[in-house]
Amino acid sequence: MTFPPPAALLDSPDASEPSAHSASSIRKTEEAPHREALIIEPAGRFPKLGVRELWSYRGLLVFLVWRDLKVRYAQTVLGAAWAIIQPVLTMVIFTVVFGRFAKVPSDGVPYPVFSLAALVPWTYFSTAFAGASNSLITSANLITKIYFPRLVIPFAPVVGGLVDFVIAFVILLITLVVYRIVPSPAAVVLIPLLVISMILTSAGVGCWLAALNIKFRDIKYVVPFLVQIWLYASPVAYPMSVVPARFRLLYALNPMAGVIEGFRTVLLHTGAVPWPMIVFSLFSGVVLFVTGMYYFRSTERVFADVA
């Protein structure tokens, strides 16, 4: 299947729209026997999520992902190595502070690999939703000039972050080899499910924050605090075993709790696979994803006016 390159999408005459309005649905009507007009209509009170339209603009999504990656690593000495340095340095700090000084338990495995198994998915999540939260502000020139599904913008950091995640995950696998830890066979099935849950959560939170940020510019100051609070509310520096058993399902409403614990159990053999926790966390991630997309779509009609 072929589709026009991103540049063609941006330069196409059919892509233009009035700068004073944002739009979320389009329809074609015939003005003459061999001529069509593109009519752009604002979303109603109960808009569709627009997944099919988002897929039709996947070429633009790829273009924005590539643009973000180039901007992120342009004129940097280490380039993509930062995808490795960030979780590894955090692992070293956590090992010294929590593993050596605080003596936090690590479920019987060395603390460095215990923390790295959590930091790889956590780093992706925190970077993805933080980038998505500010995406509409940095892409204001696109919003006010051309038509395309606005969901493409917050989705670009979420998809682009997968490149760094894959690099960091390879480093995690190398670390497992160094410590002579063999992942469970269940990892082949469970890791993709956990990655999907992680992506849905990142996209959902990103859509919520992006839509709120364009209306309330205080959000950009809230995001760093949210990242810190969410970090310590997730089992990154400590094991799930320190949480009382009666509170674990409630704790699993944090969608990253099940993801992190799932990574550890199948990669490090820290216990039985916590299926109830994973299911609860996946449910929370899906709820965030659907509500985030719905809120984004219901407010996108004012994006061009306030961007």
Secondary structure, 3 states (H helix, E strand, C coil): CCCCCHHHHHHCHHHECCCCCCCCEEEEEEEECCEEEEEEECCCCCCCCCHHHHHHCHHHHHHHHHHHHHHHHCCCCCHHHHHHHHHHHHHHHHHHHHHHHCCCCCCCCCHHHHHHHHHHHHHHHHHHHHHHHCHHHHCHHHHCCECCCCCHHHHHHHHHHHHHHHHHHHHHHHHHHHCCCCCCCCHHHHHHHHHHHHHHHHHHHHHHHHHHHHHCCCHHHHHHHHHHHHHHCCCCCCCHHHCCHHHHHHHCCCHHHHHHHHHHHHHHCCCCCCHHHHHHHHHHHHHHHHHHHHHHHHHHHHHHHHC
